[in-house]
Amino acid sequence: MIRFHPSSQQISEFVEGTLPPAVSLLVSAHSDMCPSCQKRIETETELLANSILEESEVEITQPQRMHDTMSFDSMLSLITQMPSSNEGDIMVAKAASRKSVAIELDGRKFELPRTLHRYTEKTGNWSSLVGKLWQAPVEVGNKGVANFIFMGQGGSVPEHTHRGNEYTLVIDGEFSDGLNNYDTGDFIYMDGNHTHTPRADKSEGCLVFSIVDQPLHFTSGLARLLNPFSHLFFK
């Protein structure tokens, strides 16, 4: 069950197109997995469209009305003369929009939300890290440093905080971090005010997609020795 969602402000800014690129990408991918947020975005989009129409509405004179009516009638006539779409073509288009796209790790496939489909060809090879962790870098342009990260059963990212912002979407499975428990579809935001230790305990492990704008800062035990190299840990 999805428990963590983008804020109302983030949804509004997403619809307005003012959200930072990294956050916009994660909000879009989350909404692919979350019917509730899909509905929120549709509602916000409709409200924004209506607002723009109301603001741009002007007084139309009678001659203009007649001209517009004639233009509309002409356009309608052309449309009604066009051949109807082939039902088979429509079914093919719908099937394409529902096409499953997945990434693979050790023979196991993980289906991706629609927004991330275009990044499969921009995903690098998996590499094994410490603590039953695997990482595959994703080229997302100027949106930040992105990775698919898989935590196997018992796998854990050492305790850390953040020099910048971290946005994470749970693609498959569950994990906990000492702050909360997260499930498939959850949208998670962390910054320097949060210190956590992500860990997957279920047998199926957990796959997440994460974007950071600054290296992590490790805060516990020997992991602190990694801080001079943290820019390499999730590159």
C-alpha positions in Angstrom: 0.0 0.0 0.0 1.4 3.4 -1.0 1.7 5.7 2.0 4.1 8.4 1.0 3.1 10.8 -1.7 4.3 14.2 -3.2 3.0 17.2 -1.2 0.1 19.3 -2.5 2.6 22.0 -3.4 4.7 19.6 -5.4 1.7 18.4 -7.3 0.6 22.0 -8.0 4.1 23.0 -9.2 4.3 19.8 -11.3 1.2 20.7 -13.1 2.4 24.3 -13.6 5.7 23.2 -14.9 7.7 25.0 -12.2 9.0 21.9 -10.3 12.8 21.2 -10.5 13.5 18.6 -13.2 14.6 15.8 -10.7 11.5 16.2 -8.6 9.3 16.4 -11.6 10.7 13.2 -12.9 10.0 11.4 -9.6 6.5 12.9 -9.2 5.6 11.7 -12.7 7.0 8.2 -12.1 5.2 8.0 -8.8 1.9 9.0 -10.4 2.3 6.2 -12.9 2.1 3.8 -9.9 -0.4 5.8 -7.8 -4.1 6.2 -8.9 -4.7 8.7 -6.2 -1.9 11.1 -7.4 -3.0 10.5 -11.0 -6.4 11.8 -10.1 -4.9 14.8 -8.2 -2.8 15.7 -11.2 -5.8 15.4 -13.6 -7.9 17.6 -11.3 -5.1 20.3 -10.9 -4.6 20.3 -14.7 -8.2 20.8 -15.4 -8.5 23.6 -12.9 -5.4 25.3 -14.3 -6.7 25.0 -17.9 -10.0 26.5 -16.9 -8.3 29.4 -15.1 -6.2 30.1 -18.2 -9.3 30.1 -20.4 -11.1 32.4 -18.1 -8.2 34.9 -18.0 -7.8 34.9 -21.7 -11.5 35.2 -22.6 -12.3 38.5 -24.4 -15.4 40.2 -25.7 -16.2 39.0 -29.2 -18.1 41.3 -31.6 -21.0 40.0 -33.6 -19.1 40.0 -37.0 -16.3 38.0 -35.2 -18.9 35.6 -33.9 -20.3 35.0 -37.5 -16.8 34.5 -38.8 -15.9 32.1 -36.1 -19.1 30.2 -36.6 -18.4 29.8 -40.3 -14.8 28.7 -39.6 -16.1 26.2 -37.1 -18.8 24.9 -39.5 -16.1 24.5 -42.2 -13.8 22.7 -39.9 -16.6 20.4 -38.7 -17.5 19.6 -42.3 -13.9 18.6 -43.0 -13.7 16.4 -39.9 -16.9 14.5 -40.8 -15.6 13.8 -44.3 -12.4 12.2 -42.9 -12.2 8.4 -42.8 -12.8 6.9 -39.4 -9.9 5.4 -37.5 -9.3 1.7 -38.0 -10.4 -0.2 -34.8 -7.3 -2.4 -35.1 -5.0 0.6 -35.2 -6.6 1.9 -32.0 -6.2 -1.4 -30.3 -2.5 -1.5 -31.3 -2.0 2.0 -30.0 -3.6 1.2 -26.7 -1.5 -2.0 -26.4 1.7 -0.1 -27.1 0.8 2.4 -24.3 0.4 -0.5 -21.9 3.7 -2.2 -23.0 5.7 -3.6 -20.1 9.3 -2.4 -19.9 11.6 -3.9 -17.3 15.2 -3.9 -16.1 17.0 -7.1 -15.2 19.3 -8.2 -12.4 20.6 -11.7 -12.1 17.8 -13.1 -14.2 15.1 -11.3 -12.3 13.0 -8.7 -14.1 11.5 -5.5 -12.6 8.7 -3.7 -14.4 9.2 0.0 -14.5 6.7 2.9 -14.3 5.9 4.4 -17.7 7.9 7.6 -17.0 11.1 5.6 -16.6 10.7 3.5 -19.8 12.8 6.0 -21.8 15.7 5.6 -19.4 16.3 1.9 -19.9 18.7 2.5 -22.7 20.5 5.1 -20.6 21.0 2.7 -17.7 24.5 1.4 -17.1 25.7 -2.0 -16.0 25.0 -3.3 -12.5 27.9 -3.2 -10.0 28.0 -4.9 -6.7 28.6 -2.7 -3.6 29.1 -3.5 0.1 26.3 -5.0 2.1 24.3 -6.9 -0.5 23.8 -3.7 -2.5 23.8 -3.4 -6.3 23.8 -0.2 -8.3 23.1 0.7 -11.9 23.7 4.4 -12.9 21.2 6.2 -15.0 21.9 9.1 -17.3 19.2 11.7 -16.6 21.0 14.8 -18.0 20.9 17.8 -15.7 18.3 16.3 -13.3 21.0 15.1 -10.9 22.8 11.9 -10.1 20.4 8.9 -10.6 20.7 5.2 -9.8 18.7 2.1 -9.6 19.7 0.6 -6.3 18.8 -3.0 -5.3 19.1 -4.1 -1.7 19.1 -7.9 -1.3 17.7 -9.5 1.8 19.6 -8.1 4.8 21.2 -5.5 2.5 21.7 -2.1 4.0 23.1 1.4 3.1 25.3 2.6 5.9 23.8 5.2 8.2 24.0 8.6 6.5 22.5 12.1 6.1 22.5 14.3 3.0 24.5 17.2 1.9 21.8 18.1 -0.5 18.4 16.5 -1.5 17.6 12.9 -2.2 14.4 11.8 -3.9 13.6 8.1 -4.0 10.8 6.0 -5.6 10.3 2.4 -4.4 10.0 0.4 -7.7 9.6 -3.1 -6.2 9.6 -4.5 -2.7 9.8 -2.9 0.8 12.5 -1.4 3.0 12.8 0.4 6.3 15.3 3.0 7.4 14.8 3.6 11.1 12.4 6.4 10.4 9.6 4.6 8.4 8.7 1.5 6.5 8.3 2.0 2.8 6.4 0.0 0.2 6.2 -0.3 -3.6 5.2 3.1 -5.1 6.2 5.2 -2.1 7.7 8.7 -2.9 10.4 9.6 -0.4 12.2 12.9 0.2 15.3 13.2 2.4 17.7 16.2 3.2 20.2 17.2 5.8 17.5 17.1 8.5 17.2 13.3 8.1 19.6 10.6 9.2 18.7 7.1 8.2 19.9 3.5 7.4 17.9 2.0 4.5 17.6 -1.8 4.9 15.7 -4.5 3.1 14.7 -7.5 5.2 12.2 -9.4 3.0 13.4 -12.3 1.0 12.6 -10.6 -2.4 14.8 -7.6 -1.5 13.9 -4.1 -2.7 14.6 -2.0 -5.9 14.5 1.8 -5.7 15.2 4.6 -8.2 17.0 7.5 -6.5 18.2 11.0 -7.5 20.6 13.0 -5.4 22.1 16.5 -6.1 25.0 16.1 -3.6 27.0 13.1 -2.2 25.8 11.3 0.9 27.5 12.0 4.2 28.0 8.8 6.3 27.6 9.3 10.0 28.3 6.0 11.8 31.2 3.7 12.5 33.7 2.7 9.9 31.4 4.1 7.1 32.5 7.6 8.0 35.9 6.6 6.4 34.0 6.6 3.1 33.1 10.3 3.3 36.1 11.5 1.3 35.0 9.0 -1.4 31.2 9.3 -1.1 31.0 10.9 -4.5 32.1 7.6 -5.8 29.7 5.5 -3.7 26.6 6.5 -5.6 28.0 8.0 -8.8 
